[in-house]
Amino acid sequence: MKRIEERIRVLIAERSMTLLQLAIRSDITEATLHAILNRNDAKYSQLKRMAEVLGVSVAFLTSETDLPSPLIAQEPQVGYVTVKTEEVIDMQRKIIDLQAQLLKKE
């Protein structure tokens, strides 16, 4: 697994940036950025801000994927479930039917 540091250093070089510029644009201190790079450890919020500045996904920074584009590799969203549109419509119909049944009983 590649370290976060390796990915960040390649990305800033490709974008002709410096570590200081990344830190400023990501709203983290330069000392914090160096700590992240040295320990390969960061808070998700810090990774997300750096990923946004670099134009990649957090999953790419952490080597969970080799697809850099956030449009291609969407971030996992904690607490959310993906449901197909047809399933949502089917559930809504069932709710309406159940509500109609309850109203008839009253």
C-alpha positions in Angstrom: 0.0 0.0 0.0 1.3 3.4 -0.9 1.7 5.9 1.8 -0.3 9.1 1.8 3.0 11.0 1.6 3.9 9.4 -1.7 0.6 10.2 -3.3 0.6 13.8 -2.0 4.1 14.5 -3.1 3.4 13.2 -6.7 0.2 15.2 -6.8 1.7 18.5 -5.7 4.5 18.1 -8.1 2.1 17.4 -11.0 0.2 20.6 -10.0 3.4 22.7 -9.5 2.5 23.3 -5.9 4.5 23.4 -2.7 3.7 21.7 0.6 3.1 25.2 2.1 0.6 26.0 -0.7 -1.2 22.8 -0.1 -1.3 23.4 3.7 -2.6 27.0 3.2 -5.3 26.0 0.6 -6.3 23.0 2.8 -6.6 25.2 5.9 -4.1 23.2 7.9 -0.8 24.3 9.4 2.4 23.4 7.7 3.5 21.5 10.8 0.3 19.5 10.7 0.9 18.6 7.1 4.4 17.5 7.8 3.1 15.4 10.7 0.5 13.8 8.4 3.2 13.0 5.8 5.7 11.6 8.4 3.2 9.4 10.2 0.9 8.5 7.3 -2.0 9.4 9.6 -4.6 12.1 9.3 -8.1 13.0 10.3 -10.7 12.4 7.6 -11.6 16.1 7.5 -7.9 17.0 6.8 -7.7 14.4 4.1 -10.9 15.6 2.5 -9.7 19.2 2.4 -6.4 18.2 0.8 -8.2 15.9 -1.7 -10.4 18.8 -2.7 -7.4 21.1 -3.2 -5.6 18.4 -5.2 -8.7 17.4 -7.2 -8.8 13.8 -6.2 -10.8 11.6 -3.9 -9.9 10.7 -0.3 -9.9 7.1 -1.4 -7.2 7.9 -3.9 -5.0 9.7 -1.3 -5.3 6.7 1.1 -4.6 4.2 -1.7 -8.1 2.6 -1.4 -8.4 3.1 -5.1 -6.1 4.0 -8.0 -8.8 6.1 -9.6 -8.0 9.7 -8.8 -11.2 11.4 -9.9 -13.8 11.9 -7.2 -16.4 11.6 -10.0 -15.2 8.1 -10.8 -14.6 6.9 -7.2 -17.2 8.3 -4.9 -16.4 8.5 -1.3 -18.2 6.1 1.0 -20.8 8.0 2.9 -21.3 6.8 6.5 -24.9 6.4 7.5 -26.2 6.3 3.9 -27.6 3.5 1.9 -27.8 3.4 -1.9 -31.3 2.5 -3.0 -32.5 2.2 -6.6 -35.2 4.6 -7.8 -37.6 1.8 -8.6 -37.2 0.4 -5.0 -38.0 3.9 -3.5 -41.1 4.2 -5.7 -42.2 0.7 -4.7 -41.7 1.5 -1.0 -43.7 4.7 -1.4 -46.6 2.8 -3.1 -46.6 0.3 -0.2 -46.7 3.2 2.3 -49.6 4.8 0.5 -51.4 1.4 0.4 -50.8 0.9 4.2 -52.1 4.4 5.0 -55.2 3.7 2.9 -55.8 0.5 4.8 -55.4 2.3 8.1 -57.9 5.0 7.1 -60.5 2.4 6.1 -60.2 0.7 9.5 -61.0 4.0 11.3 
